[in-house]
Amino acid sequence: MTTRILPAVSDPEAARSIITLLSQLPEAEPAAPVPDSTSLLDTLARLAADSLDELPEVVLVHERIGPVPALELIREVALRFPAVGVILVSSGASPGLFSAAMDSGARGLIGLPLAYEELAARVQAAAQWSVGVRRHLGRGPDVLPGPGGRLVTVSGAKGGVGTTFTAVQFALAAAASGRRTALVDMDLQAGDVGSYLDVQFRRSIADLAGIQDISPRVLQDAVYDDRTGLALLLAPGEGERGEEVDDRATRQIVTALRGRYELVVIDCGTQLTGASATAVEMADVAVLVTTPDVVAVRAAKRMVRMWERLQVRKPEETSMVVNRWSKHTEIQPSLIQKITKTRATRTPVPANFKELQAVVDAGRVQDLDNRSTVKQALWTLAGELGLLTAPDAAEPVTAAPGGTLAVRASSGVARLRGGDRGAVSPWRRRTGEG
């Protein structure tokens, strides 16, 4: 049996040493190393989108990988891709580190400098475990196959641009299309998702912050199942408790949610915190909402530049939604795209607050009339961003006047494939080696 191995190592010298030894293992097929945690998770997600069988049997994680620390990365891989055997490569192979690695979900620990015999034994054991898991892996209703649910973050350039309303409508559109959807309020000190949907619940995201292992039952206790079909994870009622939700807690909470729901929509508010930055970094789709005025556009540019400086997200990987747009507005989406270097969405959201005032004041935005031009634009945007269908089929969706959801879906998924490299296997091309 051929064992496919994906190394995650940032140091070029260490990468060469690992690949040299891996190439000597019998029936081993090592891929080109990925240089950071983001590349590793993206690569695994692309492979899993094709099929569970496309995933490598073994992933090697070097101790100096970043930006996510090695043990946290191992935990995330183990949660999102449970059929992959992960091995930690570390110079400090102590009993304490071994225990911590096993607790994070690793299948083995290899000490540095690498020894052929130890590497062969650990890789073989992890590969056999992976094959056994794939043979017997059950797919119950609480666990999604493959990379887990799609993650969408909605952030605001500044206060008052419509961030929460946009996030809520995206989530409602996804739920109406039949997707199991969770809506998370990560505006930790001033969250209003509950107010918009007329929901009061004693639990919040802060109740999950101190939990190391978030099981489906623990998660369910913190989530409010709303009559709209949404699963709501609200911001804490006491704003000071928002400090409990740090970047590490965010990563664990988001990973747990992605394991249970097809789509996770996060309202990140307008303030950059460790929690919101982590969510944006992890997102499949990162949306930034602005209005077409000078102050908001300047704020959007500041936010995008800050994300870039902190290596949270590149401008070109951010989708810009222009709210309260009019054809008479001097600042048009194309100009905002040019200024911020982001991708402006095709559908701007019209300025028509009169349609919204009654439902916003009543705290029942789910009752917004389907004839609302604002709702139609936002639900069309949800389709444009791929929130209403699986990632391989997404086209604009509109809320029809009669209350039905009209969906135009086209087939075809963009897959990572290299050119013709002769004897190079398709799997190695998909991981980027080619």
C-alpha positions in Angstrom: 0.0 0.0 0.0 1.3 3.5 -0.9 1.4 5.9 2.0 0.8 9.5 1.1 2.6 11.9 3.4 2.2 15.7 3.7 4.9 17.5 5.7 4.2 20.9 7.3 7.5 22.5 8.0 8.6 26.2 7.5 12.4 25.8 7.8 13.9 25.0 4.4 16.8 23.0 5.8 14.5 20.9 8.0 12.2 20.4 5.0 15.0 19.1 2.8 16.1 16.7 5.6 12.6 15.4 6.1 11.9 14.9 2.4 15.2 13.1 1.9 14.3 10.5 4.6 10.7 10.2 3.5 11.8 9.5 0.0 13.7 6.5 1.3 10.7 4.9 3.0 9.3 1.9 1.1 6.0 2.6 -0.7 6.0 6.2 0.6 4.7 9.1 -1.6 5.7 12.4 0.1 4.3 15.6 -1.2 6.1 18.9 -1.3 6.2 20.5 2.2 3.7 23.2 3.0 5.3 26.2 4.8 2.7 27.2 7.3 -0.4 26.2 9.2 -2.7 28.1 6.8 -1.3 26.3 3.7 -1.7 23.0 5.5 -5.3 23.5 6.3 -6.1 24.9 2.9 -4.5 22.0 1.2 -6.3 19.4 3.3 -9.6 21.2 2.7 -9.1 21.2 -1.1 -8.3 17.5 -1.1 -11.2 16.6 1.2 -13.6 18.6 -1.1 -12.9 16.0 -3.8 -13.1 12.9 -1.6 -12.2 11.5 1.8 -9.9 9.2 -0.1 -7.9 12.1 -1.5 -6.5 13.0 1.9 -3.0 11.9 2.8 -2.7 9.1 5.3 0.0 10.9 7.3 0.7 14.6 8.1 4.0 15.5 9.7 3.9 18.8 11.7 7.3 20.3 12.6 7.5 22.0 16.0 8.4 25.4 14.5 5.4 25.6 12.2 3.4 28.8 12.3 1.5 31.1 12.7 -0.7 28.6 14.6 1.4 26.7 17.2 2.1 23.1 16.4 -0.1 21.5 19.2 -3.0 23.8 18.3 -2.6 23.0 14.6 -2.6 19.2 15.4 -5.8 19.6 17.4 -7.4 21.4 14.5 -6.3 18.9 11.9 -7.5 16.0 14.1 -10.9 17.7 14.6 -11.5 18.7 11.0 -9.8 15.7 9.3 -10.2 12.8 11.7 -9.1 10.2 9.1 -5.6 11.7 8.9 -2.8 10.5 11.1 -0.8 13.4 12.5 2.8 13.1 13.7 4.6 15.8 15.6 8.3 16.3 14.8 10.2 18.0 17.7 13.6 18.3 19.2 12.1 18.1 22.7 10.7 14.6 22.8 10.0 14.5 26.5 7.2 12.5 28.2 5.4 15.7 28.9 5.4 16.8 25.3 4.4 13.3 24.2 1.4 13.4 26.5 0.4 16.9 25.3 0.8 15.8 21.6 -1.4 12.7 22.2 -4.0 14.9 24.0 -4.1 17.2 20.9 -4.8 14.2 18.7 -1.4 13.3 17.4 -0.7 9.6 16.5 3.0 9.8 17.3 6.0 11.9 18.2 9.4 11.8 16.4 12.5 13.3 17.9 15.1 15.5 16.1 17.5 14.8 14.6 15.5 12.3 12.5 16.4 8.6 12.5 15.3 6.4 9.7 14.1 3.6 11.8 12.0 5.7 14.1 10.5 7.7 11.2 9.6 4.5 9.3 7.9 3.0 12.4 5.9 6.1 13.3 4.8 6.7 9.7 3.8 3.1 9.2 1.8 3.0 12.5 0.0 6.3 11.7 -0.8 5.1 8.1 -2.3 1.8 9.4 -4.4 3.7 11.9 -5.6 6.1 9.1 -6.6 3.2 6.9 -8.5 1.6 9.7 -10.4 4.8 10.5 -11.4 5.3 6.9 -12.6 1.8 6.7 -14.8 2.2 9.8 -15.5 5.9 9.9 -19.2 6.6 10.7 -20.9 9.7 9.4 -23.5 10.6 12.0 -25.7 13.7 12.0 -23.4 15.5 14.4 -20.2 15.2 12.4 -19.8 16.4 8.8 -17.5 14.5 6.4 -14.4 16.1 4.9 -13.2 19.5 6.0 -16.3 20.5 7.9 -18.7 23.3 7.3 -18.0 26.5 5.4 -17.0 29.5 7.5 -18.0 33.1 6.7 -17.1 36.2 8.6 -18.9 39.5 8.3 -16.9 42.5 9.6 -17.8 46.2 9.5 -15.6 49.1 8.4 -17.0 51.2 11.2 -20.0 51.3 13.4 -23.4 51.8 11.8 -22.7 50.4 8.3 -25.0 47.4 8.7 -22.7 44.6 9.7 -25.1 42.7 12.0 -28.1 43.1 9.7 -26.0 41.7 6.8 -24.7 38.7 8.8 -28.3 37.9 10.0 -29.7 38.0 6.5 -26.9 35.9 5.1 -27.6 33.2 7.7 -31.4 33.4 7.2 -30.9 33.0 3.4 -28.6 29.9 4.0 -31.1 28.3 6.4 -34.0 29.0 3.9 -31.9 27.2 1.2 -31.8 24.1 3.4 -28.3 24.4 4.9 -27.7 23.6 8.6 -26.5 27.1 9.6 -25.0 28.5 12.8 -24.9 32.3 13.4 -22.3 33.4 15.9 -22.2 36.9 17.5 -18.5 37.7 18.0 -19.1 41.4 18.6 -18.2 40.4 22.1 -18.9 43.7 24.0 -21.8 45.1 21.9 -23.3 42.1 20.1 -26.9 42.7 18.9 -27.8 39.5 17.1 -30.1 38.5 19.9 -31.8 41.9 19.7 -32.3 41.7 16.0 -34.0 38.3 16.2 -35.9 38.9 19.5 -34.0 36.1 21.3 -32.9 36.0 25.0 -30.8 33.1 26.1 -28.7 32.5 29.3 -25.8 30.9 27.5 -23.2 32.7 25.3 -20.0 32.1 23.5 -18.1 33.0 26.7 -19.4 29.8 28.3 -17.3 27.8 25.8 -14.1 29.8 26.3 -12.6 27.8 29.1 -13.5 24.4 27.8 -10.6 22.4 26.4 -12.6 19.7 24.6 -15.9 21.0 23.2 -18.1 17.9 22.6 -21.3 18.0 20.6 -23.3 17.9 23.8 -21.4 20.8 25.4 -21.8 22.8 22.2 -25.5 22.1 22.0 -26.0 23.4 25.6 -24.5 26.8 24.6 -26.4 27.1 21.3 -30.0 28.4 21.0 -32.0 26.7 18.3 -34.2 29.5 16.9 -37.6 29.0 15.2 -36.0 30.5 12.1 -34.0 27.3 11.7 -30.8 29.1 12.8 -28.5 27.8 15.6 -27.5 30.9 17.5 -24.3 31.4 19.6 -24.8 34.8 21.2 -22.4 37.3 22.6 -22.2 37.5 26.4 -24.7 39.8 28.1 -21.9 41.2 30.3 -19.5 42.9 27.9 -16.5 42.4 30.2 -16.8 38.6 29.7 -15.8 39.1 26.1 -12.2 39.1 27.2 -12.6 35.4 28.1 -12.9 34.6 24.3 -9.2 34.8 23.2 -7.7 33.6 19.9 -7.2 30.1 21.2 -10.8 29.7 22.4 -12.0 31.1 19.1 -10.1 28.5 17.2 -11.6 25.7 19.3 -15.1 27.1 19.2 -15.1 27.7 15.4 -13.6 24.2 14.7 -16.4 22.6 16.9 -19.1 24.5 15.0 -17.7 23.6 11.6 -17.8 20.0 12.7 -21.6 20.2 13.3 -23.0 22.8 10.8 -22.8 23.1 7.0 -22.4 26.9 7.3 -21.1 29.0 10.1 -21.7 32.8 9.8 -19.8 35.0 12.3 -20.7 38.6 13.0 -17.2 40.0 13.9 -18.4 43.6 14.6 -16.2 46.5 13.8 -13.4 46.2 16.4 -10.3 44.1 15.7 -9.7 41.7 18.6 -7.7 38.5 18.9 -11.0 36.6 18.6 -12.2 38.4 15.5 -8.8 38.3 13.8 -8.6 34.5 14.4 -12.1 34.1 12.9 -11.2 36.2 9.8 -8.0 34.2 9.4 -9.8 30.9 9.5 -12.7 32.0 7.2 -13.4 30.5 3.8 -15.1 33.8 2.9 -14.3 37.1 4.7 -16.8 39.9 4.1 -16.1 43.5 4.9 -19.2 45.8 4.9 -18.9 49.5 4.1 -21.1 52.4 3.0 -20.3 54.6 0.0 -19.1 57.6 2.0 -15.6 59.0 2.6 -15.4 58.2 6.3 -16.6 54.6 5.9 -14.3 53.9 2.9 -11.3 55.3 4.8 -12.2 53.0 7.7 -12.5 50.1 5.4 -9.0 50.8 4.0 -7.6 51.0 7.5 -9.2 47.7 8.4 -7.9 45.9 5.3 -4.4 47.3 5.8 -4.4 46.3 9.4 -5.4 42.7 8.4 -2.6 42.7 5.9 0.1 44.0 8.4 -1.0 41.4 11.0 -1.0 38.7 8.4 -4.7 38.0 9.1 -5.9 38.2 5.5 -4.8 39.7 2.2 -6.9 42.5 0.6 -7.5 40.5 -2.5 -8.9 37.7 -0.4 -11.6 40.0 1.1 -15.0 40.5 -0.3 -16.3 44.0 0.0 -20.1 44.5 0.3 -21.3 48.1 -0.3 -24.4 48.9 1.7 -26.8 51.8 1.3 -25.8 52.2 -2.4 -27.5 54.4 -4.9 -26.7 55.0 -8.6 -26.4 58.7 -7.7 -23.7 58.0 -5.1 -20.5 59.7 -6.0 -18.4 56.8 -4.5 -19.2 53.7 -6.5 -18.2 50.1 -5.7 -15.5 50.1 -8.5 -13.8 53.1 -6.8 -14.0 51.4 -3.4 -12.4 48.3 -4.8 -9.6 50.3 -6.3 -9.0 52.2 -3.0 -9.1 49.2 -0.7 -7.6 46.6 -3.2 -10.4 44.2 -2.2 -12.9 42.3 -4.4 -16.1 44.3 -4.6 -19.1 42.0 -4.9 -21.3 42.3 -8.0 -24.4 43.2 -6.1 -24.5 46.4 -4.0 -27.2 46.7 -1.3 -29.6 49.6 -2.0 -30.2 52.5 0.4 -33.8 51.9 1.6 -34.0 52.1 5.3 -37.8 52.7 5.3 -38.2 49.0 4.3 -36.3 48.0 7.4 -37.3 50.4 10.1 -40.4 48.5 11.3 -38.7 45.1 11.7 -35.5 46.5 13.1 -37.4 48.5 15.7 -39.5 45.4 16.6 -36.4 43.3 16.8 -37.7 40.8 14.2 -35.6 41.2 11.1 -36.6 37.6 10.1 -40.0 39.0 9.3 -38.7 41.4 6.6 -41.0 41.2 3.6 -39.6 39.2 0.7 -40.5 42.2 -1.6 -37.9 44.3 0.2 -35.2 45.4 -2.3 -32.6 45.3 0.6 -33.5 41.7 1.4 -33.4 40.6 -2.2 -30.0 42.2 -2.7 -28.6 40.5 0.5 -30.0 37.1 -0.4 -28.6 37.5 -3.9 -25.3 38.3 -2.4 -25.5 35.2 -0.2 -25.7 33.2 -3.4 -22.9 35.1 -5.1 -20.6 34.3 -2.1 -21.5 30.6 -2.2 -23.4 30.5 1.1 -26.5 28.7 -0.2 -25.0 25.7 -1.8 -22.0 23.5 -1.5 -18.7 25.2 -2.7 -18.9 23.4 -6.1 -22.2 25.1 -7.0 -23.0 28.6 -6.3 -24.9 31.3 -8.2 -27.0 34.3 -7.2 -30.1 33.6 -5.2 -33.1 35.9 -4.8 -36.0 36.1 -2.4 -38.9 36.0 -4.8 -42.0 38.1 -4.1 -44.0 35.0 -3.4 -41.8 34.0 -0.6 -39.9 31.2 -2.4 -36.2 30.9 -2.8 -35.1 31.0 -6.4 -31.7 29.3 -6.9 -29.5 29.1 -10.0 -26.8 26.6 -9.5 -24.0 25.7 -11.9 -21.8 22.7 -11.5 -18.0 22.7 -11.5 -15.5 23.0 -8.6 -12.1 24.8 -9.0 -9.6 22.1 -8.0 -5.9 22.4 -7.3 -4.2 20.6 -10.1 -0.7 20.9 -11.5 0.5 20.5 -15.1 1.5 17.3 -16.7 4.6 16.1 -14.8 4.9 12.7 -16.3 5.2 10.2 -13.5 4.0 12.6 -10.8 0.8 11.3 -9.2 -2.5 13.3 -9.3 -2.4 13.4 -5.5 1.0 15.1 -5.4 -0.2 17.6 -8.1 -3.2 18.4 -6.0 -1.1 19.1 -2.9 0.9 21.7 -5.0 3.9 19.7 -6.1 3.5 20.2 -9.8 
